[in-house]
Amino acid sequence: MLENLQRDLRLPPFLWNILLGCAAVISGLIIKYLVAVILKFTSRKVTDYSFVRSVLKRLGTPISYFLPVLVLDVVLPFMELSRKPMAVLSRVVEISLIVSFGFMLTGLVKVFEDYITHTYDLKKEDNLRERKMRTQLQFVRKLAISMIMILTLCAVLLSFDNLRKIGAGLLTGVGVGGIIVGFAAQRSLSNFLAGMQIAFTQPIRIDDVLVVEGEWGRVEEITLTYVVIGIWDQRKLILPINYFIEKPFQNWTRTGSAILGTAFLYLDYTAPIEALRTEFERLLKDQPLWDKRVKALQVTNITEQTVEIRMLVSANSSGKAFDLRCYLREQMLAFIQEHHAYCLPKKRAILEGGERGERPLIGDQG
């Protein structure tokens, strides 16, 4: 059909080739535009997550390159070129197809990631299952994209005959080279294996609350070689991933987000424990930060000067537990100052009597 069209138009080969190339590119872009319009029309009423919107976002640009090159590859046999220019153009089109297809596969991985991210939302109160999936997803996504890029590069290199011969020659030295690379990249390899172990055994997960190196923070990112901890004051703690295999650390959300919190009061021996316990329970009764699992006010220690009173409470998350502890300290302090100021900590001293042997006096220093 295209040959008949060329004979009818009687165009010179140079102009005919340009016309075919432009028509191929424009046709591919038109197909992509029509598909995008149809998909946008089907998802126009969706305000939250949309699978179609994710496809458009992640695959829009790769398809914009892939479809025109694919149509150009189809019309390539109808172009009038000599052998050498045709070979060069065919090689360029072939490599472009491989690269654009690799980008499409990367986009598909990201579409899958968007779907899993929406399905397993970390905003839930008890998000243990979600954190497990998100941790594994992050590792699998990076591994899949790395493999796609490596395979794409290999496919491009194997399209050149000269590089095939070089690759065959390198295979003879792969044993010695593998040993050398293994020793040179021993630490990087151990980090990579530690990353695989963490992704599937999961001593830590995305959004876990950790205490590491004396710092409190949440796991923000787990890569193949390092972990990013977001500290409470917005600093970032970067640790090699094998740190979490070799060294101890605290994970406050290993089996769930619920946690116990303590707040201490240090008062005089005259402190009215029952009155304090009544006020403590009153403060917790309608407090939304408390999850109604655990509450206790007890004397946990007595020193030579003060009584240690511990308030034990439970909350759905470490953040709520921290806020609840601060709330109890503030309110209990205000209650003591207003109603029982006499039981604030005091220092006592014994004053010796005079020469006539008067009875010793006991003095209080507030």
HELIX and SHEET records of a PDB file:
HELIX    1   1 LEU A    2  LEU A    9  1                                   8    
HELIX    2   2 PRO A   13  THR A   42  1                                  30    
HELIX    3   3 PHE A   51  VAL A   75  1                                  25    
HELIX    4   4 LEU A   76  PHE A   78  5                                   3    
HELIX    5   5 ARG A   83  THR A  119  1                                  37    
HELIX    6   6 LEU A  128  LEU A  158  1                                  31    
HELIX    7   7 ASP A  161  LEU A  170  1                                  10    
HELIX    8   8 LEU A  171  GLY A  173  5                                   3    
HELIX    9   9 VAL A  174  ALA A  184  1                                  11    
HELIX   10  10 GLN A  186  THR A  201  1                                  16    
HELIX   11  11 TYR A  243  GLU A  246  1                                   4    
HELIX   12  12 ILE A  273  LYS A  285  1                                  13    
HELIX   13  13 SER A  318  HIS A  339  1                                  22    
HELIX   14  14 ALA A  341  CYS A  343  5                                   3    
SHEET    1   A 5 LYS A 236  PRO A 240  0                                        
SHEET    2   A 5 TYR A 226  ILE A 231 -1                                        
SHEET    3   A 5 GLU A 215  ILE A 222 -1                                        
SHEET    4   A 5 VAL A 209  VAL A 212 -1                                        
SHEET    5   A 5 GLN A 250  ASN A 251 -1                                        
SHEET    1   B 3 ILE A 259  LEU A 267  0                                        
SHEET    2   B 3 VAL A 307  ALA A 315 -1                                        
SHEET    3   B 3 LYS A 295  ILE A 302 -1                                        
SHEET    1   C 2 LYS A 347  LEU A 351  0                                        
SHEET    2   C 2 LEU A 361  GLN A 365 -1                                        
END                                                                             
